[in-house]
């Protein structure tokens, strides 16, 4: 029982660290810009091995996926909206999307 509580606390702690490390921001003229306009990542949770990432501008995107410990496990440049994540195991991840030097992060759940 104590082992499960320790794992749970480690998970919560790592999610808090990941959120602070991967917060979305860009500084232009010392003014923070905090959104990729129209960013949508679906389906979430993912069960078919593919996730779709769309934005209003639909520019090329740099996509990075991190595990809950903050280790980058996938990095790809997308020219379309589809990202194949079939090689990832079920779990909780952090997905970082960068488009035109603006970065945003979201939680991604794979079933």
C-alpha positions in Angstrom: 0.0 0.0 0.0 2.8 2.4 0.9 4.5 1.6 -2.4 1.3 2.6 -4.4 1.1 5.9 -2.4 4.7 6.6 -3.2 4.2 6.0 -6.9 1.1 8.1 -6.9 2.9 11.0 -5.2 5.9 10.7 -7.6 3.4 10.8 -10.5 1.7 13.9 -9.2 5.1 15.6 -8.5 6.4 14.8 -12.0 3.2 16.2 -13.6 3.7 19.5 -11.7 7.3 19.7 -12.8 6.4 18.9 -16.4 3.7 21.6 -16.4 6.1 24.2 -15.1 8.9 23.2 -17.4 6.7 22.9 -20.5 4.5 25.9 -20.0 3.5 27.6 -23.2 5.1 31.0 -23.9 7.0 33.1 -26.4 8.4 36.5 -25.8 8.2 39.0 -28.6 9.3 42.5 -27.8 9.2 41.4 -24.1 5.5 40.6 -24.3 4.5 37.0 -23.6 2.3 35.4 -26.2 0.7 32.3 -24.8 -1.5 30.5 -27.4 -1.3 28.7 -30.6 -4.5 30.0 -32.1 -7.1 27.2 -32.6 -4.9 24.4 -31.3 -6.8 21.2 -31.1 -5.3 17.8 -30.2 -7.7 14.8 -30.7 -8.8 12.2 -29.8 -7.6 12.4 -26.2 -7.5 9.7 -24.8 -6.0 8.0 -27.9 -6.8 4.4 -28.6 -6.2 4.0 -32.3 -2.5 4.9 -32.5 -3.0 8.2 -34.3 -3.6 11.7 -32.9 -4.6 14.7 -35.0 -3.1 18.1 -34.3 -4.8 21.1 -35.9 -4.4 24.9 -35.6 -6.0 27.8 -37.2 -2.9 28.7 -39.2 -2.2 25.1 -40.2 1.6 25.7 -40.4 4.3 23.0 -40.0 4.6 21.9 -36.4 7.4 20.6 -34.3 5.9 17.9 -32.0 7.6 16.5 -28.9 6.2 13.9 -26.5 7.6 13.5 -23.0 6.9 10.8 -20.4 5.8 11.9 -16.9 9.5 12.0 -15.8 10.2 14.6 -18.4 12.2 12.4 -20.8 11.6 13.2 -24.5 10.5 10.0 -26.2 9.3 11.3 -29.5 10.2 14.3 -31.7 8.7 14.9 -35.2 8.0 17.7 -37.6 4.5 17.5 -38.9 3.5 18.9 -42.3 0.0 17.4 -42.0 -2.3 17.0 -39.1 -1.8 13.3 -38.4 0.8 12.0 -35.9 1.4 8.2 -35.6 2.0 7.3 -32.0 1.3 3.5 -32.3 4.8 2.8 -30.9 4.0 4.4 -27.6 2.7 2.3 -24.7 -0.5 3.1 -22.8 0.0 5.9 -20.3 0.0 9.6 -19.6 2.3 11.8 -21.6 3.0 15.5 -22.1 2.7 16.7 -25.8 4.5 19.9 -26.8 3.5 21.5 -30.0 5.6 24.4 -31.5 4.3 26.4 -34.4 6.0 29.6 -35.7 8.1 29.8 -32.5 5.0 29.5 -30.2 4.9 26.5 -28.0 2.0 24.9 -26.2 1.7 21.8 -24.0 -1.1 19.5 -23.2 -1.6 16.2 -21.4 -2.0 13.2 -23.7 -3.5 10.0 -22.6 -2.9 6.8 -24.5 -5.1 3.7 -23.8 
